[in-house]
Amino acid sequence: MFTSQTSSFQDSIDVEERDDFDSEEITGYIQKTQLNSYYTIYLYQGTSLTLIDSSLPSEAEPELRTYISRRLSKGALLGGMGNIATVDLSIPEQAVGCYCCLVEQERSPEQPDADGNGYIICFMGGSEKWLNLFRLELDKYVQGLHSSLQTPELLNLESEVRPYLSRWYEESVMHIHRVVQLVQNNISFLLHAALSHTLVEVNNSDERTKTDVSRFIKAASLQGLSQQDTTTASLCKAISEDTQSDLIIDCSTSPPTLSNAVSNRFCDDWSQAFLNAAERCNPFLLRQILENFKLKAIQDMNSLKRLVRQAEMSHYALFRSCRFLQGCGNGDVLLQNARAEHSDMPEACSIITVLEEFLRDQSQAHA
């Protein structure tokens, strides 16, 4: 059983060996420290596209405009919904991932038929599948520009719009990489905090670092992914009644000093994959590793839930539950979530209590 668990865990970490990752893309990231990224913004009125600003080479922008016009004619761009595809442009990368979003202007009494008019915002960098990993971040980033795009003149182009668009890659893609680089070998403590719903406090840092850490914790947590909607609320309530301390990150030292830091073997094992990807300056691979980390945690949670249900009727299933928790390395987090989910099921809670006592005994035996 331990062999199969180890194999499954290794398969989850070794994302670079899977068919859905292009080895040439990964090799390219090893050879350079910064991905080329571009932006373009068009004014869209009726069927007309007017270039407002672009960081693309002059020969590439008309090619992008042709592509956007074709997408618009097919009705493939809807207001507020980003669309990601591969485009061929006259840039060093040739084929590049392109995120496009139509930001519709608010209709005024003077222009009641202006539905669909607005701005087309394009972000280009990496590949289509890489950008898809950050679709939610890109959608949110475009929304942050909405209030600045309500006049065709864009008098704030140089002061607000252009600087904002030029930072899309740093703000929407690089935050996970910055956090791993910040805490380095301590990343396992942040992973454990995210899984266990531990509050994280960042001291003596700028606002960007605090925001980066907050976004990392949210991205690494399982909130919204559980099968039961009440799980997160129940778990947060249980933790608030517990004596668990907040994780404190003091950025006055380099690397930062962590207080009340807790980890486990599961998070320790995954941390090396994060460090390897960060060393390669590959934020997209980092995001995929983060998603695989969460997927593995969810798979283990579901396995434990099945074993707990079986253990209510079978002593052998209880033994298997103990062996599973011993082998997965994430027993404390899994039992914490299981207790929250089964809080209204006395028989399941009694099984979980036995499993918690087993883990405590194992921990003391190895202390």
C-alpha positions as CSV (number, residue, x, y, z in Angstrom):
1,M,0.0,0.0,0.0
2,F,2.9,2.4,0.8
3,T,4.4,1.7,-2.6
4,S,1.2,2.7,-4.4
5,Q,0.8,5.8,-2.4
6,T,4.4,6.8,-3.1
7,S,4.0,6.2,-6.8
8,S,0.8,8.2,-6.9
9,F,2.4,11.1,-5.0
10,Q,5.4,11.1,-7.3
11,D,3.2,11.1,-10.4
12,S,1.4,14.2,-8.9
13,I,4.7,16.1,-8.4
14,D,6.4,15.1,-11.7
15,V,4.2,17.3,-13.9
16,E,7.1,17.9,-16.3
17,E,6.9,14.3,-17.5
18,R,3.2,14.4,-18.4
19,D,2.0,14.6,-21.9
20,D,0.2,17.9,-21.4
21,F,3.4,19.7,-20.8
22,D,5.7,20.6,-23.7
23,S,9.3,19.8,-22.9
24,E,10.4,22.6,-25.3
25,E,8.5,25.2,-23.4
26,I,10.0,24.1,-20.1
27,T,13.5,24.0,-21.7
28,G,12.9,27.6,-22.9
29,Y,12.2,28.7,-19.4
30,I,15.4,27.2,-18.1
31,Q,17.4,29.2,-20.6
32,K,15.9,32.6,-19.8
33,T,15.0,34.4,-16.6
34,Q,12.0,36.5,-17.8
35,L,9.3,35.7,-20.2
36,N,8.5,38.2,-22.9
37,S,5.0,39.7,-22.3
38,Y,3.0,42.1,-24.4
39,Y,-0.3,44.0,-24.2
40,T,-2.6,45.8,-26.6
41,I,-5.8,47.8,-26.1
42,Y,-8.2,48.7,-28.9
43,L,-11.3,51.0,-28.9
44,Y,-14.2,48.9,-30.3
45,Q,-17.1,50.8,-31.9
46,G,-19.6,48.9,-34.0
47,T,-17.4,46.8,-36.2
48,S,-14.4,49.1,-36.0
49,L,-11.2,48.5,-34.1
50,T,-9.0,51.5,-33.3
51,L,-5.6,51.0,-31.8
52,I,-5.0,52.9,-28.6
53,D,-1.8,51.5,-27.2
54,S,0.4,48.4,-27.7
55,S,3.7,47.0,-26.5
56,L,3.9,44.7,-29.6
57,P,6.4,45.3,-32.4
58,S,4.9,47.5,-35.1
59,E,4.8,44.6,-37.6
60,A,2.9,42.3,-35.1
61,E,0.1,44.6,-34.1
62,P,-1.8,44.5,-37.5
63,E,-1.6,40.7,-37.3
64,L,-3.2,40.8,-33.9
65,R,-5.9,43.2,-35.1
66,T,-6.8,40.8,-37.9
67,Y,-7.1,38.0,-35.5
68,I,-9.3,40.0,-33.1
69,S,-11.6,41.2,-36.0
70,R,-12.1,37.6,-37.0
71,R,-13.0,36.6,-33.5
72,L,-15.5,39.5,-33.2
73,S,-17.1,38.6,-36.5
74,K,-17.8,35.1,-35.1
75,G,-19.2,36.5,-31.9
76,A,-16.4,34.8,-29.9
77,L,-15.7,37.7,-27.6
78,L,-18.3,38.4,-25.0
79,G,-18.3,41.3,-22.6
80,G,-16.4,40.7,-19.4
81,M,-15.4,37.1,-20.3
82,G,-11.8,36.5,-21.2
83,N,-10.9,34.3,-24.2
84,I,-7.6,32.5,-24.5
85,A,-6.1,31.1,-27.7
86,T,-2.9,30.7,-29.6
87,V,-2.0,33.4,-32.1
88,D,0.9,33.6,-34.6
89,L,2.6,36.9,-34.6
90,S,5.8,38.5,-35.9
91,I,7.5,38.3,-32.5
92,P,10.5,36.1,-31.3
93,E,8.1,33.5,-29.9
94,Q,6.0,33.4,-33.1
95,A,3.1,31.3,-31.6
96,V,2.1,32.8,-28.3
97,G,-0.8,32.5,-25.8
98,C,-3.2,35.5,-26.1
99,Y,-5.9,36.5,-23.6
100,C,-8.5,38.8,-25.0
101,C,-11.4,40.5,-23.2
102,L,-14.1,42.9,-24.3
103,V,-14.7,45.6,-21.6
104,E,-18.1,47.1,-22.5
105,Q,-18.8,50.8,-21.9
106,E,-21.7,51.7,-19.7
107,R,-24.6,52.9,-21.8
108,S,-25.6,56.5,-21.4
109,P,-29.0,58.2,-22.3
110,E,-27.1,59.9,-25.1
111,Q,-26.0,56.5,-26.6
112,P,-28.8,54.0,-25.9
113,D,-27.6,51.8,-28.8
114,A,-24.0,51.5,-27.7
115,D,-24.4,47.9,-26.5
116,G,-21.2,46.0,-27.3
117,N,-19.0,49.1,-27.7
118,G,-16.0,49.3,-25.5
119,Y,-12.4,48.3,-25.4
120,I,-10.6,45.1,-26.4
121,I,-7.8,44.3,-24.0
122,C,-5.2,41.7,-25.0
123,F,-2.4,40.1,-22.9
124,M,0.2,37.9,-24.7
125,G,2.9,35.7,-23.2
126,G,3.7,32.1,-22.7
127,S,1.4,29.5,-24.3
128,E,-2.3,29.0,-24.4
129,K,-2.3,26.3,-21.8
130,W,-0.1,28.3,-19.5
131,L,-2.3,31.3,-19.6
132,N,-5.4,29.2,-18.9
133,L,-3.9,28.4,-15.5
134,F,-4.3,32.1,-14.7
135,R,-7.6,32.8,-16.3
136,L,-9.3,33.9,-13.1
137,E,-6.4,36.3,-12.2
138,L,-6.5,37.8,-15.7
139,D,-10.3,38.3,-15.6
140,K,-9.9,40.1,-12.2
141,Y,-7.0,42.2,-13.4
142,V,-9.1,43.4,-16.4
143,Q,-12.0,44.2,-14.1
144,G,-9.6,46.4,-12.1
145,L,-9.3,48.7,-15.2
146,H,-13.0,49.0,-15.8
147,S,-13.5,52.3,-14.0
148,S,-10.6,53.9,-16.0
149,L,-12.2,53.0,-19.4
150,Q,-15.4,54.9,-19.5
151,T,-14.5,57.6,-21.9
152,P,-13.3,57.2,-25.6
153,E,-10.7,59.9,-25.2
154,L,-8.7,58.0,-22.5
155,L,-7.1,61.2,-21.2
156,N,-5.6,59.0,-18.4
157,L,-3.7,56.7,-20.9
158,E,-0.2,57.6,-19.9
159,S,-0.9,58.2,-16.2
160,E,-3.1,55.2,-15.4
161,V,-4.0,52.8,-18.3
162,R,-0.6,52.2,-19.9
163,P,1.2,51.6,-16.5
164,Y,-1.6,49.2,-15.5
165,L,-1.5,47.2,-18.7
166,S,2.2,47.0,-18.7
167,R,2.2,45.3,-15.2
168,W,-0.3,42.5,-16.1
169,Y,2.3,39.8,-16.1
170,E,4.0,40.9,-12.8
171,E,0.6,41.3,-11.0
172,S,-1.4,38.4,-12.4
173,V,1.2,35.7,-13.0
174,M,4.3,36.3,-10.9
175,H,2.8,36.5,-7.3
176,I,3.2,32.8,-6.6
177,H,6.8,32.9,-7.8
178,R,7.5,35.9,-5.6
179,V,6.1,34.2,-2.5
180,V,8.2,31.0,-3.0
181,Q,11.3,33.2,-3.6
182,L,10.5,35.2,-0.4
183,V,10.1,32.3,2.1
184,Q,12.3,29.8,0.2
185,N,12.6,26.5,2.2
186,N,9.8,27.6,4.5
187,I,7.2,27.3,1.8
188,S,6.0,24.0,3.4
189,F,4.7,26.0,6.3
190,L,2.6,28.2,4.0
191,L,1.2,25.1,2.3
192,H,0.2,23.6,5.6
193,A,-1.4,26.9,6.7
194,A,-3.4,27.0,3.5
195,L,-4.7,23.4,3.9
196,S,-5.4,23.8,7.6
197,H,-7.2,27.1,7.3
198,T,-4.6,28.8,9.6
199,L,-4.6,32.6,9.5
200,V,-1.4,34.1,8.2
201,E,-0.1,37.5,9.4
202,V,2.7,39.3,7.5
203,N,4.7,41.9,9.4
204,N,7.3,44.5,8.4
205,S,6.7,44.3,4.7
206,D,5.2,46.4,2.0
207,E,1.6,46.1,0.8
208,R,2.5,44.1,-2.3
209,T,4.2,41.4,-0.3
210,K,1.2,41.1,2.1
211,T,-1.1,40.9,-0.9
212,D,1.1,38.3,-2.6
213,V,1.1,36.1,0.5
214,S,-2.7,36.4,0.9
215,R,-3.3,35.5,-2.7
216,F,-0.9,32.5,-2.4
217,I,-2.7,31.2,0.7
218,K,-6.1,31.6,-1.1
219,A,-4.8,29.8,-4.2
220,A,-3.3,26.9,-2.2
221,S,-6.4,26.4,0.0
222,L,-9.2,24.0,-0.7
223,Q,-11.9,26.6,-0.1
224,G,-14.8,26.2,-2.6
225,L,-13.5,22.8,-3.7
226,S,-15.0,20.6,-1.0
227,Q,-18.0,18.4,-1.9
228,Q,-20.0,19.9,0.9
229,D,-20.6,23.7,1.0
230,T,-20.8,23.8,4.7
231,T,-17.3,22.2,5.2
232,T,-15.3,25.5,5.1
233,A,-17.7,27.3,7.5
234,S,-17.7,24.3,9.9
235,L,-13.9,24.0,9.7
236,C,-13.3,27.7,10.3
237,K,-15.7,27.6,13.3
238,A,-13.9,24.6,14.7
239,I,-10.5,26.3,14.3
240,S,-11.7,29.5,15.9
241,E,-12.7,27.5,18.9
242,D,-9.3,25.7,19.0
243,T,-6.0,27.1,20.4
244,Q,-4.3,27.1,17.0
245,S,-2.0,30.1,16.6
246,D,-1.7,32.3,13.5
247,L,1.3,31.8,11.3
248,I,3.5,35.0,11.7
249,I,5.8,36.0,8.9
250,D,8.3,38.7,9.9
251,C,9.9,40.3,6.8
252,S,12.4,42.3,8.8
253,T,15.0,39.6,8.1
254,S,16.1,37.9,4.9
255,P,14.8,35.3,4.5
256,P,11.7,36.1,6.7
257,T,11.4,34.7,10.2
258,L,8.3,32.5,10.8
259,S,6.6,32.0,14.1
260,N,4.1,29.3,15.1
261,A,5.2,27.4,12.0
262,V,3.6,24.0,11.5
263,S,4.2,21.5,8.7
264,N,3.9,17.8,7.9
265,R,5.6,15.2,5.7
266,F,3.1,15.8,2.9
267,C,3.8,19.6,2.7
268,D,7.6,19.0,3.2
269,D,7.7,16.6,0.2
270,W,5.8,19.0,-2.1
271,S,8.0,22.0,-1.1
272,Q,10.9,20.7,-3.2
273,A,8.8,20.8,-6.3
274,F,7.9,24.4,-5.7
275,L,11.6,25.3,-5.1
276,N,12.7,23.6,-8.3
277,A,10.1,25.5,-10.4
278,A,10.9,28.8,-8.7
279,E,14.6,28.3,-9.5
280,R,13.7,27.9,-13.2
281,C,11.8,31.2,-13.0
282,N,8.7,29.3,-14.4
283,P,5.6,30.8,-12.8
284,F,3.3,28.7,-15.0
285,L,4.9,25.4,-13.8
286,L,4.6,26.7,-10.3
287,R,0.9,27.2,-10.7
288,Q,0.4,23.7,-12.2
289,I,2.3,22.2,-9.3
290,L,0.1,24.1,-6.9
291,E,-3.0,22.7,-8.6
292,N,-1.6,19.2,-8.4
293,F,-0.8,19.7,-4.7
294,K,-4.5,20.6,-4.1
295,L,-5.7,17.8,-6.2
296,K,-3.7,15.2,-4.3
297,A,-4.9,16.6,-1.0
298,I,-8.5,16.4,-2.2
299,Q,-8.0,12.8,-3.4
300,D,-6.6,11.8,0.0
301,M,-9.5,13.5,1.8
302,N,-12.0,11.6,-0.3
303,S,-10.1,8.3,0.4
304,L,-10.2,9.0,4.1
305,K,-13.9,9.7,4.0
306,R,-14.6,6.4,2.3
307,L,-12.5,4.6,4.9
308,V,-14.2,6.3,7.8
309,R,-17.6,5.2,6.5
310,Q,-16.4,1.7,6.1
311,A,-14.7,1.7,9.5
312,E,-18.1,2.2,11.1
313,M,-18.9,-1.4,10.2
314,S,-15.5,-3.0,9.8
315,H,-12.5,-3.2,12.1
316,Y,-10.3,-4.1,9.1
317,A,-11.4,-0.8,7.5
318,L,-10.3,1.0,10.7
319,F,-6.9,-0.7,10.4
320,R,-6.7,0.4,6.8
321,S,-7.5,4.0,7.8
322,C,-4.7,4.0,10.3
323,R,-2.3,2.6,7.7
324,F,-3.5,5.2,5.1
325,L,-3.0,8.1,7.5
326,Q,0.5,6.8,8.5
327,G,1.5,6.6,4.8
328,C,0.0,9.8,3.4
329,G,1.9,12.2,5.6
330,N,-1.0,14.6,5.8
331,G,-3.0,13.0,8.6
332,D,-3.4,16.0,10.8
333,V,-5.0,18.1,8.0
334,L,-7.2,15.2,6.7
335,L,-8.6,14.5,10.2
336,Q,-9.2,18.2,10.9
337,N,-11.3,18.4,7.7
338,A,-13.0,15.0,8.4
339,R,-14.1,16.1,11.8
340,A,-15.6,19.3,10.5
341,E,-17.5,17.4,7.8
342,H,-18.8,14.7,10.1
343,S,-19.5,17.0,13.1
344,D,-23.2,15.9,13.1
345,M,-22.4,12.2,12.7
346,P,-21.6,10.6,16.2
347,E,-20.4,7.3,14.9
348,A,-18.1,8.9,12.3
349,C,-16.7,11.3,15.0
350,S,-15.9,8.3,17.3
351,I,-13.9,6.7,14.5
352,I,-12.1,10.0,13.9
353,T,-11.3,10.2,17.6
354,V,-9.7,6.8,17.4
355,L,-7.7,7.8,14.4
356,E,-6.5,11.0,16.1
357,E,-5.3,9.0,19.1
358,F,-3.5,6.7,16.7
359,L,-1.7,9.6,15.0
360,R,-0.7,11.1,18.4
361,D,0.7,7.8,19.6
362,Q,2.7,7.5,16.3
363,S,4.0,11.0,16.7
364,Q,5.1,10.4,20.3
365,A,6.7,7.1,19.3
366,H,8.9,8.9,16.7
367,A,9.6,11.9,18.9
